[in-house]
Amino acid sequence: MGNGRYTPRLSIDITHETQKRLQDLIPWGSTKPLITSLLDQALDLIDKVGRENSNLIIAALISRRISIVDLIKNYDTSEKKS
């Protein structure tokens, strides 16, 4: 049986087109670390701007009003100022 350790999992539905692009563009074995990193970065952003703004951040990401590129540019700028 199991070793008694629980590992949380995330399961999402994606389109066939997205799955094909994933297979074509992301190297085998890199999907989990990539998705984990993106999720952690989104959570870090929400922590940084405050939980009261979480719905705004989530909506902006989902609607693509802000993108990973935008976040990287903002992060680079804010890090240089520090």
C-alpha positions as CSV (number, residue, x, y, z in Angstrom):
1,M,0.0,0.0,0.0
2,G,1.1,3.6,0.5
3,N,3.7,5.0,2.8
4,G,1.1,7.1,4.7
5,R,2.3,10.3,3.1
6,Y,-0.4,12.4,1.3
7,T,0.6,14.3,-1.9
8,P,-1.8,17.0,-2.9
9,R,-2.6,16.9,-6.7
10,L,-4.1,19.3,-9.1
11,S,-6.2,18.1,-12.0
12,I,-7.4,20.3,-14.8
13,D,-9.1,19.8,-18.1
14,I,-7.4,21.2,-21.2
15,T,-8.3,21.3,-24.9
16,H,-6.9,18.9,-27.4
17,E,-5.2,21.8,-29.0
18,T,-3.5,22.9,-25.8
19,Q,-2.4,19.3,-25.1
20,K,-0.8,19.1,-28.6
21,R,1.0,22.4,-28.1
22,L,2.1,21.3,-24.7
23,Q,3.6,18.1,-26.2
24,D,5.2,20.0,-29.0
25,L,6.6,23.0,-27.0
26,I,7.4,21.8,-23.5
27,P,10.1,19.2,-23.0
28,W,9.1,15.9,-21.5
29,G,9.3,16.1,-17.7
30,S,9.1,19.9,-17.6
31,T,5.4,20.3,-17.3
32,K,5.1,19.7,-13.5
33,P,8.0,22.1,-12.6
34,L,6.7,24.7,-15.0
35,I,3.1,24.6,-13.8
36,T,4.2,24.5,-10.1
37,S,6.5,27.5,-10.7
38,L,3.7,29.5,-12.4
39,L,1.3,28.8,-9.7
40,D,3.8,29.7,-7.0
41,Q,4.6,32.9,-8.7
42,A,0.9,33.8,-9.0
43,L,0.5,33.1,-5.3
44,D,3.6,35.2,-4.5
45,L,2.1,38.1,-6.5
46,I,-1.2,37.8,-4.6
47,D,0.8,37.7,-1.3
48,K,2.7,40.8,-2.4
49,V,-0.3,42.9,-3.4
50,G,-2.5,41.7,-0.6
51,R,-5.2,39.1,-0.4
52,E,-7.9,41.8,-0.7
53,N,-6.7,42.2,-4.4
54,S,-6.6,38.5,-5.2
55,N,-9.8,38.5,-7.3
56,L,-8.4,41.4,-9.3
57,I,-5.1,39.6,-10.0
58,I,-6.8,36.3,-10.8
59,A,-9.2,38.0,-13.2
60,A,-6.4,39.9,-14.9
61,L,-4.4,36.8,-15.4
62,I,-7.4,34.8,-16.7
63,S,-8.5,37.5,-19.0
64,R,-4.9,38.0,-20.2
65,R,-5.1,41.7,-19.2
66,I,-1.7,41.0,-17.6
67,S,0.7,38.4,-18.8
68,I,3.8,36.6,-17.7
69,V,5.9,39.0,-19.7
70,D,4.2,41.9,-17.9
71,L,5.0,40.4,-14.6
72,I,8.6,39.7,-15.5
73,K,9.1,43.3,-16.7
74,N,7.5,44.6,-13.5
75,Y,9.6,42.2,-11.4
76,D,12.8,43.2,-13.1
77,T,12.1,46.9,-12.6
78,S,11.1,46.6,-9.0
79,E,14.1,44.4,-8.2
80,K,16.5,47.0,-9.6
81,K,15.0,49.7,-7.4
82,S,15.5,47.7,-4.3
